[in-house]
């Protein structure tokens, strides 16, 4: 059983902001915030119109696959339903940092038994 634990507090704002900016770059490149800093995003979107949507959909797909992987591993480890749901939601949102945290806790749990 792997109890739910929050991932790094810095990961939440960074990854959610990154996903939001990727979404904007993919579907609303002219609405990017801070055009003085992110001007290059609009230029790349204009030069390669299919790049940002591909990046966005790939990131969403990878987060979903990671979340399913963590869910299956959590169920297999005998984790409670609520903890499984929390791990799934966190990993769907954050991806890699949550997956690494879960796997480290799972490994630690295995060493204790």
Secondary structure, DSSP 8 states (H G I E B T S, - for coil): --------HHHHHHHHHHHHHHHHHHH-GGG-S-TTTSHHHHHHHHH-TTHHHHHHHHHHHHHHHHHHHHHHHHHHTT--HHHHHHHHHHHHHHTHHHHHHHHHHHHHHHHH-
